[in-house]
Amino acid sequence: MIIFMNILENKYYQEESVFKPENLLREAKRQKGLPECKVPAICLLDPDGDILEYLLRTGKAKLNKCWACYHTKLYFFEQDGMELGIIGCVVGSSFAVLIAEQLFVSGCELLISVTSSGIIKKVPDVFNYILIKEAVRDEGTSYHYLPAGHVSGINKELLISLEKTLLKKSAHVLIGKSWTTDAPYRETPAAIENMKSADVNVVEMEAAALYAFAEAKNKKVICFAHITNSMAQNELDFEKGLENGSIASLQLIHLTAKSLLEEATVIA
């Protein structure tokens, strides 16, 4: 007899997982002989890898030896006296949340993701970044953290703080809505039209899952979408600016962290 199981069934949201990130990292540290120390309190996910590549090429980033992950390397750098951690090429919902889980048990207190995104609903040219307020859950990872029908969005207190500070200081950031997909080559015309009708600005691959994780685990996560392409429908697409957008993204990241620190929202 063949039994068909719905992907949304058997999630048991109130139960703790048997497999815990802290246990994995404990064993990884033992195997690798790593010291007991913490990663920076503010960490970045750089799915495209351009920011990290720029920092390494210019000698601004160094390897962090406190990070015990099997799959990635964590680097740290200083910007205007602030230490930040960064991991490159963390693409897709499941990978992003796997890394987020491990970062927060390793000492991270605020996680910022800056991912490239495709245009769904055109915004004025003055805006280069979308502060993702809400993300359409068209992937699988978020459903392991929040039930179907639950909105995946930024923490309300974080949003209020950013509206008071960051958005007043940066003219290039717009609050908007994204579509998080785990199948980027299935962005069909009909699907795109549906997202336009839902007032979605951009499409990306991580935000819905990161926000669902953040709500379920009571963690601070901020997702930005760098508006970089029209899904290769035009020539000269995917141009991100100076140093592949790294300098502008680093300025945004620093301004975000500084704004929250001024509001006393993040780091105790």
Buried (B, 14 or more C-beta within 10 A) or exposed (E): EEEEEEEEEEBEEEEEEEEEBEEBBBEBBEEEEBEEEEBBBBBBBBBBBBBBBBBBEEEBBEEBEBBBBEEBEBBBBEBEEBEBBBBBBBBBBBBBBBBBBBBBBBBBBBBBBBBBBBBBBEBEEEBBBBBBBBBBBBBEBBBBBBEEEBBBBBBEEBBEBBEEBBBEEBEEBBBBBBBBBBEEEEBEEEBBEBBBEEEBBBBBBBBBBBBBBBBBBEBBBBBBBBBBBEBEEEEEEBEBEEBBBBEBBBEBBBBBBBBBBEBEBBEE
